Amino acid sequence: MDFTVTQTFDADPDAVAHAYATPDLYEHMIGLPKLDTPEVLDRREDNDLVHLQVRHRFVGDLSPAVTAVIDPRRLTWVEHSTHDLANRTVRYHLVPDHYPDRLRSSGSCAVAASGSGVGSVRTVTGRLRVRAMVVGTAVERAIVSGLREHLADEVSIVDRFVAGADA
């Protein structure tokens, strides 16, 4: 399943790009729907590149047909991302903690100035593939739905985080 999600921030593009490359941001992502609070596992800097590893856990509801073949407690993965701060872009891929043969996802993010000249827009694109007979498409839809909700709710957290960093 291919997906695109657009987020609109009050903060300027450089601040948004830097925020997503800062481990402290992820500690503020508490109580968001369907995805648990992310856990930053590793961060490395290489000039304008920041390499992050962040563990995510799906905590949303799944249908009984899905839970018959997939244990929802085992829907965890590590997002490996490379943040190019100079270009305000990110490349990422997910590595499942469980079901490595069933889940694959990768994509990119780009932050740009908004068309109005105030704030910024972050576009997240990706491809998610879940291999599970009969229910694979349903699991993909559930994960992407959770991701959409999560990214929508992230916006106010990122804007507050950036505003606090400016204070």
CORRAZI-V937214 format. One record per pair of residues at least 6 apart in sequence whose C-alpha atoms are under 8 Angstrom apart, sorted by the first residue. I is the first residue (numbers start at 0). J is the second residue. D is the distance in Angstrom with one decimal. If there is no record, write none. Layout:
# CORRAZI-V937214
I J D
I J D
This chain:
# CORRAZI-V937214
0 126 5.6
0 127 5.2
0 128 6.1
0 136 8.0
0 139 6.8
0 140 8.0
1 124 7.6
1 125 5.8
1 126 4.4
1 127 6.3
2 124 5.7
2 125 5.5
2 126 6.3
2 127 8.0
2 143 7.6
3 122 6.9
3 123 5.6
3 124 4.3
3 125 6.6
4 122 5.8
4 123 5.1
4 124 6.5
4 147 6.6
4 150 7.8
5 120 6.8
5 121 5.7
5 122 4.5
5 123 6.3
6 120 5.6
6 121 5.1
6 122 6.4
6 150 7.1
6 151 6.5
6 154 6.8
7 113 7.7
7 118 7.4
7 119 5.9
7 120 4.5
7 121 6.5
7 154 7.1
8 15 7.8
8 118 5.5
8 119 5.2
8 120 6.2
8 121 7.9
8 154 6.1
8 155 7.8
8 157 7.9
8 158 6.4
9 117 6.9
9 118 4.2
9 119 6.5
9 158 6.3
10 117 8.0
10 118 4.8
10 119 6.3
10 158 5.8
10 161 6.9
10 162 7.8
11 112 6.8
11 117 7.3
11 118 4.7
11 119 5.4
12 87 7.4
12 110 5.7
12 111 5.5
12 112 5.7
12 118 6.9
12 119 5.1
12 120 7.4
13 84 7.6
13 87 6.8
13 110 7.9
14 161 6.5
15 110 7.4
15 119 7.8
15 157 7.1
15 158 7.9
15 161 7.2
16 82 7.9
16 84 6.3
16 87 5.4
16 88 7.5
16 110 6.5
17 84 6.6
18 24 6.4
18 157 7.0
18 160 7.6
18 161 6.7
20 49 6.4
20 51 7.3
20 82 6.5
22 39 6.2
22 42 7.6
24 157 7.2
24 160 6.7
25 36 7.2
25 37 5.9
25 38 7.1
25 39 7.2
26 36 7.1
26 37 7.2
26 38 7.6
27 36 8.0
27 156 6.9
28 36 5.5
28 37 7.0
28 153 7.1
28 156 7.0
29 35 7.1
29 36 5.0
30 36 6.8
31 149 6.0
31 152 6.8
31 153 8.0
32 58 7.7
32 59 7.0
32 145 6.8
32 148 6.6
32 149 6.0
33 57 5.6
33 58 4.7
33 59 4.0
33 60 7.6
33 145 5.1
33 146 7.7
33 148 7.8
33 149 7.1
34 55 6.7
34 56 5.6
34 57 4.6
34 58 5.4
34 59 6.9
34 145 6.7
34 146 7.5
34 149 6.8
35 55 6.6
35 56 5.3
35 57 6.4
35 58 6.1
36 55 7.2
36 56 7.8
37 53 6.3
37 54 5.6
37 55 5.1
37 56 7.4
38 53 5.4
38 54 5.0
38 55 6.8
39 51 7.4
39 52 6.1
39 53 4.4
39 54 6.4
40 51 7.6
40 52 5.3
40 53 5.5
40 54 6.9
41 50 7.9
41 51 5.7
41 52 5.1
41 53 7.2
42 49 6.9
42 50 5.5
42 51 4.6
42 52 6.6
43 49 5.7
43 50 5.1
43 51 6.7
44 50 6.3
47 82 8.0
47 83 5.9
47 84 5.4
47 85 5.9
48 81 6.5
48 82 5.4
48 83 4.7
48 84 6.2
49 81 5.6
49 82 5.0
49 83 6.7
49 84 7.6
50 79 7.4
50 80 5.7
50 81 4.5
50 82 6.3
51 78 7.7
51 79 5.9
51 80 5.3
51 81 6.5
51 82 7.9
52 77 6.2
52 78 5.5
52 79 4.7
52 80 6.5
53 77 5.4
53 78 5.1
53 79 6.8
54 75 7.0
54 76 5.6
54 77 4.2
54 78 6.2
55 75 5.6
55 76 5.5
55 77 6.2
55 78 7.4
56 74 6.0
56 75 4.3
56 76 6.7
57 71 7.3
57 72 7.8
57 74 5.6
57 75 6.3
57 142 7.5
57 145 7.9
58 71 7.3
58 72 7.6
59 141 8.0
59 145 7.1
61 71 7.5
61 138 7.7
61 141 7.2
64 134 6.9
65 134 5.7
65 137 7.4
65 138 6.8
68 131 7.8
73 96 7.6
73 97 6.0
74 95 7.6
74 96 7.7
74 97 6.9
75 95 6.1
75 96 5.6
75 97 6.9
76 93 6.2
76 94 5.4
76 95 4.0
76 96 5.1
76 97 7.6
77 93 5.6
77 94 5.2
77 95 6.3
77 96 7.1
78 91 6.6
78 92 5.8
78 93 4.5
78 94 6.4
79 91 5.5
79 92 5.5
79 93 6.2
79 94 7.5
80 89 6.5
80 90 5.6
80 91 4.2
80 92 6.6
81 89 5.5
81 90 5.4
81 91 6.4
82 88 5.9
82 89 4.4
82 90 6.8
83 89 6.0
87 109 5.9
87 110 5.5
87 111 7.5
88 107 7.1
88 108 5.5
88 109 4.4
88 110 6.5
89 107 5.3
89 108 4.9
89 109 6.5
90 105 7.7
90 106 5.9
90 107 4.4
90 108 6.6
91 105 5.5
91 106 5.5
91 107 6.0
92 103 7.9
92 104 5.7
92 105 4.0
92 106 6.5
93 103 6.5
93 104 5.4
93 105 6.2
94 102 8.0
94 103 7.2
94 104 8.0
95 102 6.5
95 103 7.8
100 130 7.4
101 128 7.6
101 129 5.2
101 130 4.4
101 131 6.5
102 127 7.4
102 128 5.7
102 129 4.6
102 130 6.5
103 126 8.0
103 127 5.8
103 128 5.1
103 129 6.6
104 125 6.9
104 126 5.4
104 127 4.3
104 128 6.3
105 125 5.5
105 126 5.7
105 127 7.0
106 123 7.5
106 124 5.5
106 125 3.9
106 126 6.2
107 123 5.9
107 124 5.5
107 125 6.4
108 121 6.7
108 122 5.4
108 123 4.4
108 124 6.3
109 121 5.5
109 122 5.4
109 123 6.8
110 119 6.7
110 120 5.6
110 121 4.3
110 122 6.5
111 119 5.5
111 120 5.4
111 121 6.5
112 118 6.2
112 119 4.3
112 120 6.2
113 119 4.4
113 120 5.4
127 139 6.7
128 135 7.9
128 139 6.7
129 135 5.1
129 136 7.0
129 138 6.9
129 139 6.0
